[in-house]
Amino acid sequence: MPRVFALIFNLVSIFLLIFLLIGCYNSSNQSTFLVKYTFDGNSPFYSIIEKSYEKSNTTLGLEKVIIRSGYMGVCIDNIPSQYSAYNKMVTFSNTICYPRKDLSSVPLYKDLEIQLSNIASSSSKTQSSVVLNILKLAQLTSVNVVHPYVLMASVILTILMFLFILYAVVPKLPFKLAVNKFLLLLSPVLVLIWGIGAIWTHVGINASYRLIPSASMNIISVKKGKKAATMAWFSFAFLLIDSIILWLIFLRDRKSLKDEIDNVPCAQNRYNNYSSDSSTLQSKV
């Protein structure tokens, strides 16, 4: 029965990790995001941003876009309808999602760039443009801050663990001892790997949340993806419970085996307990 509970917890962990991995890969999974970026309407630069996008009818209203960054992709929401029509973009409810590494080639990547001001260099009279790209920040989050590779490895190992637990639950199958020993090794390794992944996710989300608003002079507002963070920590908790259950089963079986060995009666010979017994009996004959 404990192995059945371990199997259920493992199955739940698989679904949580998979849904976390495919977050923002398409519009139906955009709610599972790590970080959400928007232009802060209370920023003193917001009027400059509006005027920057008003220069062209096709970019009008782009200051209202909402960008969500996930493990495998970036979703752009609230895209103006005239922009979608002009660029012949196929959107779902004014939302479009891209793979995390294919953003620099899309029209939005260039159109979302904002030139805030021109600053003269102290060493030369030339002026350099100060450009802010909200979509590039979202891409950097998915590509350089939070990597999906640890999560991918965790998904594969969790599925492998599920198959081995299922094998151990089915009665009268061979090699169960080897399977159980492998599970005792795999379960803590998986807890360690995804523990690192969950901590990495937590640090990446909070780093973006605290760093980007200050670095952008509060032009960009950042919201943490609480759903993704909850899924990451709950999946870790279930994997930890799995490991504890498997080790408790192992310790219980070892204790039961030890008790059975201790309760086995020893066959004792009533005669010849001492070396002198044999000689005494022979002398009486």
PyRosetta script that sets phi, psi and omega in degrees:
from pyrosetta import init, pose_from_sequence

init()
pose = pose_from_sequence("MPRVFALIFNLVSIFLLIFLLIGCYNSSNQSTFLVKYTFDGNSPFYSIIEKSYEKSNTTLGLEKVIIRSGYMGVCIDNIPSQYSAYNKMVTFSNTICYPRKDLSSVPLYKDLEIQLSNIASSSSKTQSSVVLNILKLAQLTSVNVVHPYVLMASVILTILMFLFILYAVVPKLPFKLAVNKFLLLLSPVLVLIWGIGAIWTHVGINASYRLIPSASMNIISVKKGKKAATMAWFSFAFLLIDSIILWLIFLRDRKSLKDEIDNVPCAQNRYNNYSSDSSTLQSKV")
pose.set_psi(1, -41.9)
pose.set_omega(1, 177.0)
pose.set_phi(2, -60.1)
pose.set_psi(2, -33.9)
pose.set_omega(2, 178.5)
pose.set_phi(3, -66.5)
pose.set_psi(3, -30.1)
pose.set_omega(3, 176.6)
pose.set_phi(4, -65.8)
pose.set_psi(4, -42.2)
pose.set_omega(4, 176.0)
pose.set_phi(5, -62.3)
pose.set_psi(5, -41.0)
pose.set_omega(5, 177.6)
pose.set_phi(6, -62.5)
pose.set_psi(6, -37.9)
pose.set_omega(6, 178.7)
pose.set_phi(7, -64.9)
pose.set_psi(7, -41.1)
pose.set_omega(7, -180.0)
pose.set_phi(8, -66.5)
pose.set_psi(8, -46.6)
pose.set_omega(8, 178.7)
pose.set_phi(9, -60.3)
pose.set_psi(9, -38.3)
pose.set_omega(9, 180.0)
pose.set_phi(10, -67.3)
pose.set_psi(10, -39.6)
pose.set_omega(10, 179.1)
pose.set_phi(11, -64.9)
pose.set_psi(11, -41.0)
pose.set_omega(11, 177.2)
pose.set_phi(12, -62.9)
pose.set_psi(12, -40.2)
pose.set_omega(12, 178.8)
pose.set_phi(13, -62.7)
pose.set_psi(13, -38.6)
pose.set_omega(13, 178.9)
pose.set_phi(14, -60.5)
pose.set_psi(14, -48.0)
pose.set_omega(14, -179.6)
pose.set_phi(15, -64.1)
pose.set_psi(15, -41.6)
pose.set_omega(15, 179.7)
pose.set_phi(16, -62.6)
pose.set_psi(16, -44.3)
pose.set_omega(16, -178.3)
pose.set_phi(17, -68.4)
pose.set_psi(17, -38.9)
pose.set_omega(17, 179.9)
pose.set_phi(18, -66.9)
pose.set_psi(18, -45.7)
pose.set_omega(18, 178.7)
pose.set_phi(19, -65.5)
pose.set_psi(19, -32.1)
pose.set_omega(19, 175.6)
pose.set_phi(20, -67.9)
pose.set_psi(20, -38.2)
pose.set_omega(20, -178.6)
pose.set_phi(21, -67.6)
pose.set_psi(21, -40.5)
pose.set_omega(21, -175.6)
pose.set_phi(22, -90.2)
pose.set_psi(22, 9.2)
pose.set_omega(22, 177.6)
pose.set_phi(23, -60.3)
pose.set_psi(23, 132.6)
pose.set_omega(23, -179.2)
pose.set_phi(24, 67.3)
pose.set_psi(24, 11.7)
pose.set_omega(24, 174.9)
pose.set_phi(25, -77.1)
pose.set_psi(25, -29.1)
pose.set_omega(25, 172.8)
pose.set_phi(26, -144.3)
pose.set_psi(26, 171.1)
pose.set_omega(26, -172.9)
pose.set_phi(27, -66.2)
pose.set_psi(27, -25.8)
pose.set_omega(27, 180.0)
pose.set_phi(28, -73.1)
pose.set_psi(28, -17.8)
pose.set_omega(28, -179.9)
pose.set_phi(29, -113.3)
pose.set_psi(29, 20.1)
pose.set_omega(29, -176.0)
pose.set_phi(30, -72.4)
pose.set_psi(30, -15.8)
pose.set_omega(30, 178.3)
pose.set_phi(31, -70.8)
pose.set_psi(31, -19.8)
pose.set_omega(31, 177.7)
pose.set_phi(32, -93.5)
pose.set_psi(32, 74.5)
pose.set_omega(32, -178.5)
pose.set_phi(33, -110.8)
pose.set_psi(33, 157.5)
pose.set_omega(33, 176.6)
pose.set_phi(34, -86.8)
pose.set_psi(34, -48.0)
pose.set_omega(34, -178.3)
pose.set_phi(35, -139.9)
pose.set_psi(35, 141.5)
pose.set_omega(35, 176.4)
pose.set_phi(36, -117.3)
pose.set_psi(36, 131.0)
pose.set_omega(36, -178.3)
pose.set_phi(37, -113.8)
pose.set_psi(37, 135.3)
pose.set_omega(37, 172.7)
pose.set_phi(38, -143.1)
pose.set_psi(38, 160.1)
pose.set_omega(38, 172.4)
pose.set_phi(39, -78.7)
pose.set_psi(39, 128.9)
pose.set_omega(39, -177.4)
pose.set_phi(40, -73.8)
pose.set_psi(40, 115.8)
pose.set_omega(40, -179.4)
pose.set_phi(41, -67.6)
pose.set_psi(41, -18.2)
pose.set_omega(41, 179.4)
pose.set_phi(42, -89.9)
pose.set_psi(42, -2.4)
pose.set_omega(42, -179.5)
pose.set_phi(43, -73.0)
pose.set_psi(43, 141.7)
pose.set_omega(43, 176.5)
pose.set_phi(44, -65.0)
pose.set_psi(44, -16.0)
pose.set_omega(44, 178.9)
pose.set_phi(45, -88.9)
pose.set_psi(45, -2.3)
pose.set_omega(45, -174.8)
pose.set_phi(46, -63.0)
pose.set_psi(46, -36.5)
pose.set_omega(46, 178.2)
pose.set_phi(47, -65.3)
pose.set_psi(47, -35.2)
pose.set_omega(47, 177.0)
pose.set_phi(48, -66.1)
pose.set_psi(48, -39.1)
pose.set_omega(48, 178.9)
pose.set_phi(49, -64.3)
pose.set_psi(49, -43.4)
pose.set_omega(49, 178.5)
pose.set_phi(50, -60.2)
pose.set_psi(50, -45.2)
pose.set_omega(50, 179.9)
pose.set_phi(51, -65.7)
pose.set_psi(51, -32.7)
pose.set_omega(51, 178.9)
pose.set_phi(52, -63.7)
pose.set_psi(52, -38.3)
pose.set_omega(52, -179.9)
pose.set_phi(53, -85.1)
pose.set_psi(53, -17.0)
pose.set_omega(53, 179.3)
pose.set_phi(54, -79.0)
pose.set_psi(54, -7.1)
pose.set_omega(54, -179.5)
pose.set_phi(55, -65.1)
pose.set_psi(55, -23.7)
pose.set_omega(55, 179.6)
pose.set_phi(56, -132.1)
pose.set_psi(56, 141.3)
pose.set_omega(56, 179.4)
pose.set_phi(57, -65.8)
pose.set_psi(57, -27.4)
pose.set_omega(57, -178.5)
pose.set_phi(58, -74.3)
pose.set_psi(58, -28.7)
pose.set_omega(58, -178.9)
pose.set_phi(59, -98.1)
pose.set_psi(59, 5.1)
pose.set_omega(59, -179.1)
pose.set_phi(60, -63.4)
pose.set_psi(60, 126.4)
pose.set_omega(60, 178.4)
pose.set_phi(61, 91.7)
pose.set_psi(61, 2.7)
pose.set_omega(61, -179.8)
pose.set_phi(62, -68.7)
pose.set_psi(62, -15.6)
pose.set_omega(62, 178.9)
pose.set_phi(63, -68.9)
pose.set_psi(63, -11.2)
pose.set_omega(63, -178.8)
pose.set_phi(64, -96.5)
pose.set_psi(64, 4.5)
pose.set_omega(64, -177.9)
pose.set_phi(65, -66.8)
pose.set_psi(65, 151.8)
pose.set_omega(65, 176.1)
pose.set_phi(66, -121.2)
pose.set_psi(66, 125.8)
pose.set_omega(66, -176.1)
pose.set_phi(67, -116.7)
pose.set_psi(67, 125.8)
pose.set_omega(67, 179.6)
pose.set_phi(68, -115.0)
pose.set_psi(68, 132.4)
pose.set_omega(68, -177.6)
pose.set_phi(69, -110.5)
pose.set_psi(69, 128.5)
pose.set_omega(69, 179.2)
pose.set_phi(70, -124.7)
pose.set_psi(70, -172.2)
pose.set_omega(70, -179.0)
pose.set_phi(71, -66.3)
pose.set_psi(71, -42.8)
pose.set_omega(71, -171.9)
pose.set_phi(72, -110.6)
pose.set_psi(72, -3.9)
pose.set_omega(72, -178.2)
pose.set_phi(73, -168.4)
pose.set_psi(73, 178.3)
pose.set_omega(73, 179.1)
pose.set_phi(74, -130.0)
pose.set_psi(74, 129.8)
pose.set_omega(74, 179.0)
pose.set_phi(75, -109.2)
pose.set_psi(75, 135.9)
pose.set_omega(75, 179.1)
pose.set_phi(76, -114.4)
pose.set_psi(76, 118.0)
pose.set_omega(76, -175.0)
pose.set_phi(77, -111.4)
pose.set_psi(77, 162.0)
pose.set_omega(77, 176.5)
pose.set_phi(78, 62.6)
pose.set_psi(78, 39.1)
pose.set_omega(78, 177.8)
pose.set_phi(79, -74.6)
pose.set_psi(79, 131.4)
pose.set_omega(79, 178.7)
pose.set_phi(80, -58.4)
pose.set_psi(80, 140.1)
pose.set_omega(80, -176.0)
pose.set_phi(81, -64.0)
pose.set_psi(81, -35.9)
pose.set_omega(81, -179.9)
pose.set_phi(82, -68.5)
pose.set_psi(82, -29.9)
pose.set_omega(82, 177.6)
pose.set_phi(83, -69.9)
pose.set_psi(83, -42.6)
pose.set_omega(83, 179.0)
pose.set_phi(84, -63.3)
pose.set_psi(84, -40.3)
pose.set_omega(84, -179.6)
pose.set_phi(85, -68.3)
pose.set_psi(85, -39.5)
pose.set_omega(85, -178.2)
pose.set_phi(86, -66.7)
pose.set_psi(86, -40.7)
pose.set_omega(86, -177.8)
pose.set_phi(87, -93.0)
pose.set_psi(87, 5.7)
pose.set_omega(87, 178.5)
pose.set_phi(88, 53.9)
pose.set_psi(88, 46.6)
pose.set_omega(88, -179.8)
pose.set_phi(89, -90.8)
pose.set_psi(89, 134.5)
pose.set_omega(89, 176.1)
pose.set_phi(90, -91.8)
pose.set_psi(90, 106.0)
pose.set_omega(90, -177.2)
pose.set_phi(91, -113.3)
pose.set_psi(91, 157.2)
pose.set_omega(91, 175.4)
pose.set_phi(92, -114.4)
pose.set_psi(92, 106.8)
pose.set_omega(92, -175.7)
pose.set_phi(93, 55.4)
pose.set_psi(93, 47.8)
pose.set_omega(93, 179.4)
pose.set_phi(94, 60.6)
pose.set_psi(94, 28.7)
pose.set_omega(94, 179.8)
pose.set_phi(95, -127.4)
pose.set_psi(95, 139.9)
pose.set_omega(95, 175.4)
pose.set_phi(96, -141.5)
pose.set_psi(96, 142.6)
pose.set_omega(96, -178.3)
pose.set_phi(97, -121.6)
pose.set_psi(97, 146.6)
pose.set_omega(97, -179.7)
pose.set_phi(98, -130.0)
pose.set_psi(98, 149.9)
pose.set_omega(98, 169.4)
pose.set_phi(99, -59.3)
pose.set_psi(99, 150.6)
pose.set_omega(99, -168.9)
pose.set_phi(100, -64.4)
pose.set_psi(100, -24.4)
pose.set_omega(100, -176.7)
pose.set_phi(101, -102.6)
pose.set_psi(101, 3.0)
pose.set_omega(101, -175.9)
pose.set_phi(102, -113.4)
pose.set_psi(102, 33.7)
pose.set_omega(102, -174.9)
pose.set_phi(103, -91.2)
pose.set_psi(103, -31.7)
pose.set_omega(103, -173.7)
pose.set_phi(104, -66.2)
pose.set_psi(104, -16.7)
pose.set_omega(104, -177.9)
pose.set_phi(105, -95.9)
pose.set_psi(105, -6.1)
pose.set_omega(105, -177.9)
pose.set_phi(106, -86.2)
pose.set_psi(106, 151.6)
pose.set_omega(106, -178.1)
pose.set_phi(107, -60.8)
pose.set_psi(107, -34.6)
pose.set_omega(107, -178.0)
pose.set_phi(108, -62.0)
pose.set_psi(108, -30.1)
pose.set_omega(108, -177.5)
pose.set_phi(109, -60.9)
pose.set_psi(109, -41.7)
pose.set_omega(109, 179.8)
pose.set_phi(110, -80.4)
pose.set_psi(110, -38.2)
pose.set_omega(110, -175.0)
pose.set_phi(111, -72.4)
pose.set_psi(111, -24.1)
pose.set_omega(111, -179.8)
pose.set_phi(112, -83.3)
pose.set_psi(112, -3.3)
pose.set_omega(112, 176.9)
pose.set_phi(113, -67.0)
pose.set_psi(113, 138.1)
pose.set_omega(113, -180.0)
pose.set_phi(114, -121.1)
pose.set_psi(114, 128.7)
pose.set_omega(114, 174.3)
pose.set_phi(115, -97.5)
pose.set_psi(115, 107.5)
pose.set_omega(115, -174.7)
pose.set_phi(116, -77.8)
pose.set_psi(116, -47.0)
pose.set_omega(116, -177.5)
pose.set_phi(117, -163.8)
pose.set_psi(117, 173.4)
pose.set_omega(117, 173.9)
pose.set_phi(118, -113.2)
pose.set_psi(118, 125.9)
pose.set_omega(118, -177.2)
pose.set_phi(119, -114.0)
pose.set_psi(119, 126.7)
pose.set_omega(119, 179.1)
pose.set_phi(120, -76.8)
pose.set_psi(120, 137.2)
pose.set_omega(120, 178.4)
pose.set_phi(121, -79.4)
pose.set_psi(121, 144.6)
pose.set_omega(121, -179.4)
pose.set_phi(122, -71.2)
pose.set_psi(122, -24.4)
pose.set_omega(122, -177.9)
pose.set_phi(123, -91.5)
pose.set_psi(123, -14.8)
pose.set_omega(123, -179.8)
pose.set_phi(124, -147.4)
pose.set_psi(124, 166.2)
pose.set_omega(124, -179.1)
pose.set_phi(125, -88.5)
pose.set_psi(125, -4.6)
pose.set_omega(125, 179.5)
pose.set_phi(126, -74.0)
pose.set_psi(126, 154.0)
pose.set_omega(126, -179.6)
pose.set_phi(127, -110.3)
pose.set_psi(127, 139.6)
pose.set_omega(127, 178.9)
pose.set_phi(128, -111.0)
pose.set_psi(128, 138.2)
pose.set_omega(128, -178.3)
pose.set_phi(129, -78.7)
pose.set_psi(129, 139.6)
pose.set_omega(129, 173.8)
pose.set_phi(130, -99.1)
pose.set_psi(130, 111.2)
pose.set_omega(130, -173.8)
pose.set_phi(131, -113.9)
pose.set_psi(131, 134.3)
pose.set_omega(131, 176.4)
pose.set_phi(132, -121.7)
pose.set_psi(132, 127.3)
pose.set_omega(132, -178.6)
pose.set_phi(133, -125.4)
pose.set_psi(133, 107.8)
pose.set_omega(133, -177.5)
pose.set_phi(134, -67.4)
pose.set_psi(134, -32.7)
pose.set_omega(134, 179.4)
pose.set_phi(135, -71.0)
pose.set_psi(135, -33.9)
pose.set_omega(135, 177.3)
pose.set_phi(136, -65.9)
pose.set_psi(136, -36.2)
pose.set_omega(136, 177.1)
pose.set_phi(137, -64.0)
pose.set_psi(137, -40.4)
pose.set_omega(137, 177.6)
pose.set_phi(138, -65.0)
pose.set_psi(138, -39.4)
pose.set_omega(138, 177.4)
pose.set_phi(139, -64.9)
pose.set_psi(139, -41.6)
pose.set_omega(139, 178.7)
pose.set_phi(140, -62.1)
pose.set_psi(140, -35.1)
pose.set_omega(140, 178.0)
pose.set_phi(141, -63.1)
pose.set_psi(141, -45.3)
pose.set_omega(141, -177.3)
pose.set_phi(142, -75.8)
pose.set_psi(142, -31.8)
pose.set_omega(142, -174.0)
pose.set_phi(143, -93.2)
pose.set_psi(143, -44.3)
pose.set_omega(143, -170.8)
pose.set_phi(144, -107.2)
pose.set_psi(144, -22.1)
pose.set_omega(144, -177.1)
pose.set_phi(145, -96.5)
pose.set_psi(145, -56.0)
pose.set_omega(145, -178.3)
pose.set_phi(146, -112.5)
pose.set_psi(146, 111.1)
pose.set_omega(146, -178.8)
pose.set_phi(147, -93.9)
pose.set_psi(147, 144.2)
pose.set_omega(147, -179.0)
pose.set_phi(148, -86.4)
pose.set_psi(148, -3.3)
pose.set_omega(148, -169.8)
pose.set_phi(149, -69.0)
pose.set_psi(149, -38.5)
pose.set_omega(149, 177.0)
pose.set_phi(150, -65.1)
pose.set_psi(150, -39.9)
pose.set_omega(150, 178.2)
pose.set_phi(151, -66.1)
pose.set_psi(151, -39.9)
pose.set_omega(151, 177.3)
pose.set_phi(152, -61.2)
pose.set_psi(152, -45.7)
pose.set_omega(152, 178.6)
pose.set_phi(153, -62.1)
pose.set_psi(153, -38.5)
pose.set_omega(153, 179.6)
pose.set_phi(154, -66.0)
pose.set_psi(154, -39.3)
pose.set_omega(154, 178.1)
pose.set_phi(155, -62.8)
pose.set_psi(155, -45.9)
pose.set_omega(155, -179.2)
pose.set_phi(156, -63.3)
pose.set_psi(156, -45.8)
pose.set_omega(156, -179.0)
pose.set_phi(157, -67.9)
pose.set_psi(157, -34.1)
pose.set_omega(157, 178.4)
pose.set_phi(158, -68.0)
pose.set_psi(158, -40.4)
pose.set_omega(158, 175.8)
pose.set_phi(159, -64.3)
pose.set_psi(159, -41.3)
pose.set_omega(159, 177.4)
pose.set_phi(160, -62.4)
pose.set_psi(160, -41.3)
pose.set_omega(160, 178.3)
pose.set_phi(161, -64.4)
pose.set_psi(161, -39.4)
pose.set_omega(161, 177.9)
pose.set_phi(162, -60.3)
pose.set_psi(162, -43.9)
pose.set_omega(162, -179.2)
pose.set_phi(163, -64.3)
pose.set_psi(163, -39.8)
pose.set_omega(163, 179.6)
pose.set_phi(164, -70.6)
pose.set_psi(164, -37.8)
pose.set_omega(164, 176.4)
pose.set_phi(165, -65.3)
pose.set_psi(165, -41.1)
pose.set_omega(165, 177.5)
pose.set_phi(166, -61.2)
pose.set_psi(166, -39.5)
pose.set_omega(166, 177.2)
pose.set_phi(167, -63.5)
pose.set_psi(167, -40.2)
pose.set_omega(167, -178.9)
pose.set_phi(168, -70.8)
pose.set_psi(168, -26.4)
pose.set_omega(168, -179.3)
pose.set_phi(169, -75.6)
pose.set_psi(169, -36.3)
pose.set_omega(169, -178.6)
pose.set_phi(170, -67.7)
pose.set_psi(170, 126.7)
pose.set_omega(170, -177.3)
pose.set_phi(171, -74.7)
pose.set_psi(171, 158.3)
pose.set_omega(171, 172.1)
pose.set_phi(172, 60.4)
pose.set_psi(172, 39.0)
pose.set_omega(172, 173.9)
pose.set_phi(173, -109.1)
pose.set_psi(173, 145.9)
pose.set_omega(173, -178.2)
pose.set_phi(174, -75.6)
pose.set_psi(174, 167.0)
pose.set_omega(174, 174.4)
pose.set_phi(175, 61.5)
pose.set_psi(175, 27.4)
pose.set_omega(175, -179.3)
pose.set_phi(176, -69.0)
pose.set_psi(176, -32.2)
pose.set_omega(176, 179.5)
pose.set_phi(177, -63.5)
pose.set_psi(177, -44.2)
pose.set_omega(177, 178.5)
pose.set_phi(178, -66.4)
pose.set_psi(178, -38.1)
pose.set_omega(178, 178.8)
pose.set_phi(179, -64.3)
pose.set_psi(179, -44.0)
pose.set_omega(179, 179.7)
pose.set_phi(180, -64.7)
pose.set_psi(180, -38.0)
pose.set_omega(180, 177.2)
pose.set_phi(181, -66.0)
pose.set_psi(181, -39.2)
pose.set_omega(181, 178.0)
pose.set_phi(182, -64.8)
pose.set_psi(182, -38.7)
pose.set_omega(182, 177.8)
pose.set_phi(183, -64.3)
pose.set_psi(183, -35.6)
pose.set_omega(183, 177.6)
pose.set_phi(184, -64.7)
pose.set_psi(184, -29.7)
pose.set_omega(184, 177.0)
pose.set_phi(185, -83.7)
pose.set_psi(185, -41.3)
pose.set_omega(185, -175.2)
pose.set_phi(186, -68.9)
pose.set_psi(186, -40.4)
pose.set_omega(186, -173.5)
pose.set_phi(187, -62.2)
pose.set_psi(187, -47.8)
pose.set_omega(187, 177.3)
pose.set_phi(188, -68.7)
pose.set_psi(188, -31.6)
pose.set_omega(188, 176.9)
pose.set_phi(189, -63.8)
pose.set_psi(189, -42.3)
pose.set_omega(189, 178.8)
pose.set_phi(190, -65.7)
pose.set_psi(190, -39.9)
pose.set_omega(190, 176.6)
pose.set_phi(191, -61.4)
pose.set_psi(191, -41.3)
pose.set_omega(191, 179.4)
pose.set_phi(192, -65.9)
pose.set_psi(192, -45.3)
pose.set_omega(192, -177.5)
pose.set_phi(193, -63.1)
pose.set_psi(193, -50.7)
pose.set_omega(193, -177.8)
pose.set_phi(194, -76.1)
pose.set_psi(194, -21.9)
pose.set_omega(194, 171.5)
pose.set_phi(195, -61.6)
pose.set_psi(195, -42.8)
pose.set_omega(195, 175.6)
pose.set_phi(196, -64.1)
pose.set_psi(196, -41.9)
pose.set_omega(196, 179.6)
pose.set_phi(197, -63.8)
pose.set_psi(197, -41.6)
pose.set_omega(197, 179.8)
pose.set_phi(198, -66.8)
pose.set_psi(198, -40.2)
pose.set_omega(198, 177.0)
pose.set_phi(199, -65.0)
pose.set_psi(199, -42.0)
pose.set_omega(199, 177.9)
pose.set_phi(200, -59.9)
pose.set_psi(200, -44.1)
pose.set_omega(200, 177.8)
pose.set_phi(201, -61.5)
pose.set_psi(201, -45.0)
pose.set_omega(201, 179.9)
pose.set_phi(202, -60.9)
pose.set_psi(202, -44.8)
pose.set_omega(202, -179.5)
pose.set_phi(203, -66.5)
pose.set_psi(203, -42.2)
pose.set_omega(203, -179.6)
pose.set_phi(204, -63.2)
pose.set_psi(204, -43.2)
pose.set_omega(204, 179.1)
pose.set_phi(205, -63.4)
pose.set_psi(205, -47.3)
pose.set_omega(205, -177.5)
pose.set_phi(206, -70.2)
pose.set_psi(206, -31.6)
pose.set_omega(206, 177.5)
pose.set_phi(207, -65.3)
pose.set_psi(207, -44.2)
pose.set_omega(207, 177.4)
pose.set_phi(208, -64.9)
pose.set_psi(208, -39.2)
pose.set_omega(208, -177.7)
pose.set_phi(209, -64.0)
pose.set_psi(209, -37.3)
pose.set_omega(209, -175.9)
pose.set_phi(210, -93.4)
pose.set_psi(210, -29.6)
pose.set_omega(210, -172.8)
pose.set_phi(211, -86.6)
pose.set_psi(211, -46.2)
pose.set_omega(211, -170.2)
pose.set_phi(212, -65.2)
pose.set_psi(212, -43.2)
pose.set_omega(212, 177.5)
pose.set_phi(213, -58.1)
pose.set_psi(213, -42.8)
pose.set_omega(213, 179.4)
pose.set_phi(214, -69.7)
pose.set_psi(214, -39.9)
pose.set_omega(214, -179.0)
pose.set_phi(215, -68.3)
pose.set_psi(215, -27.3)
pose.set_omega(215, 179.4)
pose.set_phi(216, -96.8)
pose.set_psi(216, 15.1)
pose.set_omega(216, -179.1)
pose.set_phi(217, 58.1)
pose.set_psi(217, 38.3)
pose.set_omega(217, 178.5)
pose.set_phi(218, 61.4)
pose.set_psi(218, 23.4)
pose.set_omega(218, 174.5)
pose.set_phi(219, -75.8)
pose.set_psi(219, -37.4)
pose.set_omega(219, -176.7)
pose.set_phi(220, -105.6)
pose.set_psi(220, 131.0)
pose.set_omega(220, 176.1)
pose.set_phi(221, -98.9)
pose.set_psi(221, 138.7)
pose.set_omega(221, -175.8)
pose.set_phi(222, -122.7)
pose.set_psi(222, 134.9)
pose.set_omega(222, 176.2)
pose.set_phi(223, -123.4)
pose.set_psi(223, 135.6)
pose.set_omega(223, -180.0)
pose.set_phi(224, -78.4)
pose.set_psi(224, 143.8)
pose.set_omega(224, 176.9)
pose.set_phi(225, -83.8)
pose.set_psi(225, 93.6)
pose.set_omega(225, -176.5)
pose.set_phi(226, -68.6)
pose.set_psi(226, -32.7)
pose.set_omega(226, 179.3)
pose.set_phi(227, -64.3)
pose.set_psi(227, -46.1)
pose.set_omega(227, 179.6)
pose.set_phi(228, -64.5)
pose.set_psi(228, -41.7)
pose.set_omega(228, 179.5)
pose.set_phi(229, -64.2)
pose.set_psi(229, -40.6)
pose.set_omega(229, 178.5)
pose.set_phi(230, -64.2)
pose.set_psi(230, -42.8)
pose.set_omega(230, 178.5)
pose.set_phi(231, -62.7)
pose.set_psi(231, -38.8)
pose.set_omega(231, -179.9)
pose.set_phi(232, -64.0)
pose.set_psi(232, -46.1)
pose.set_omega(232, -176.5)
pose.set_phi(233, -75.6)
pose.set_psi(233, -34.2)
pose.set_omega(233, 177.7)
pose.set_phi(234, -68.2)
pose.set_psi(234, -40.4)
pose.set_omega(234, 176.9)
pose.set_phi(235, -63.2)
pose.set_psi(235, -38.6)
pose.set_omega(235, 176.0)
pose.set_phi(236, -63.2)
pose.set_psi(236, -42.3)
pose.set_omega(236, -179.8)
pose.set_phi(237, -63.1)
pose.set_psi(237, -41.8)
pose.set_omega(237, 179.4)
pose.set_phi(238, -66.1)
pose.set_psi(238, -38.7)
pose.set_omega(238, 176.8)
pose.set_phi(239, -65.9)
pose.set_psi(239, -36.9)
pose.set_omega(239, 176.7)
pose.set_phi(240, -65.5)
pose.set_psi(240, -41.6)
pose.set_omega(240, 176.9)
pose.set_phi(241, -62.9)
pose.set_psi(241, -40.8)
pose.set_omega(241, 176.0)
pose.set_phi(242, -56.1)
pose.set_psi(242, -48.1)
pose.set_omega(242, -179.2)
pose.set_phi(243, -62.4)
pose.set_psi(243, -42.2)
pose.set_omega(243, 179.2)
pose.set_phi(244, -63.6)
pose.set_psi(244, -43.9)
pose.set_omega(244, 179.8)
pose.set_phi(245, -61.0)
pose.set_psi(245, -46.1)
pose.set_omega(245, -178.3)
pose.set_phi(246, -63.6)
pose.set_psi(246, -40.3)
pose.set_omega(246, 178.9)
pose.set_phi(247, -71.7)
pose.set_psi(247, -34.6)
pose.set_omega(247, 176.4)
pose.set_phi(248, -66.9)
pose.set_psi(248, -38.2)
pose.set_omega(248, 175.7)
pose.set_phi(249, -62.4)
pose.set_psi(249, -43.3)
pose.set_omega(249, 179.3)
pose.set_phi(250, -62.2)
pose.set_psi(250, -45.4)
pose.set_omega(250, 179.9)
pose.set_phi(251, -66.8)
pose.set_psi(251, -36.8)
pose.set_omega(251, 177.3)
pose.set_phi(252, -64.5)
pose.set_psi(252, -44.1)
pose.set_omega(252, 179.4)
pose.set_phi(253, -65.1)
pose.set_psi(253, -38.6)
pose.set_omega(253, 177.4)
pose.set_phi(254, -63.9)
pose.set_psi(254, -41.4)
pose.set_omega(254, 179.8)
pose.set_phi(255, -66.6)
pose.set_psi(255, -41.2)
pose.set_omega(255, 178.4)
pose.set_phi(256, -63.4)
pose.set_psi(256, -41.1)
pose.set_omega(256, 178.4)
pose.set_phi(257, -64.7)
pose.set_psi(257, -40.6)
pose.set_omega(257, 178.9)
pose.set_phi(258, -64.6)
pose.set_psi(258, -40.5)
pose.set_omega(258, 178.9)
pose.set_phi(259, -66.1)
pose.set_psi(259, -37.9)
pose.set_omega(259, 178.4)
pose.set_phi(260, -65.3)
pose.set_psi(260, -40.4)
pose.set_omega(260, 179.1)
pose.set_phi(261, -65.8)
pose.set_psi(261, -40.6)
pose.set_omega(261, -179.8)
pose.set_phi(262, -67.4)
pose.set_psi(262, -27.9)
pose.set_omega(262, -177.4)
pose.set_phi(263, -89.2)
pose.set_psi(263, -3.5)
pose.set_omega(263, 177.7)
pose.set_phi(264, -71.9)
pose.set_psi(264, 121.9)
pose.set_omega(264, -179.4)
pose.set_phi(265, -69.4)
pose.set_psi(265, 137.0)
pose.set_omega(265, 179.2)
pose.set_phi(266, -85.9)
pose.set_psi(266, 130.6)
pose.set_omega(266, 177.7)
pose.set_phi(267, -75.6)
pose.set_psi(267, 114.2)
pose.set_omega(267, -177.7)
pose.set_phi(268, -110.6)
pose.set_psi(268, 137.2)
pose.set_omega(268, 177.1)
pose.set_phi(269, -84.8)
pose.set_psi(269, 122.5)
pose.set_omega(269, -177.6)
pose.set_phi(270, -71.4)
pose.set_psi(270, -15.7)
pose.set_omega(270, 179.8)
pose.set_phi(271, -111.0)
pose.set_psi(271, 163.2)
pose.set_omega(271, 175.1)
pose.set_phi(272, 56.7)
pose.set_psi(272, 36.5)
pose.set_omega(272, 175.6)
pose.set_phi(273, -68.4)
pose.set_psi(273, -28.6)
pose.set_omega(273, 178.7)
pose.set_phi(274, -127.0)
pose.set_psi(274, 157.5)
pose.set_omega(274, -178.1)
pose.set_phi(275, -66.9)
pose.set_psi(275, -24.4)
pose.set_omega(275, -178.3)
pose.set_phi(276, -76.8)
pose.set_psi(276, -20.1)
pose.set_omega(276, -178.2)
pose.set_phi(277, -64.2)
pose.set_psi(277, -41.5)
pose.set_omega(277, -177.6)
pose.set_phi(278, -63.4)
pose.set_psi(278, -44.4)
pose.set_omega(278, -178.6)
pose.set_phi(279, -68.7)
pose.set_psi(279, -32.9)
pose.set_omega(279, -179.6)
pose.set_phi(280, -68.9)
pose.set_psi(280, -43.2)
pose.set_omega(280, 178.8)
pose.set_phi(281, -63.8)
pose.set_psi(281, -41.4)
pose.set_omega(281, -178.9)
pose.set_phi(282, -66.6)
pose.set_psi(282, -34.5)
pose.set_omega(282, -178.8)
pose.set_phi(283, -70.5)
pose.set_psi(283, -29.7)
pose.set_omega(283, 179.5)
pose.set_phi(284, -74.2)
pose.set_psi(284, -27.0)
pose.set_omega(284, 176.6)
pose.set_phi(285, -77.0)
pose.dump_pdb("model.pdb")
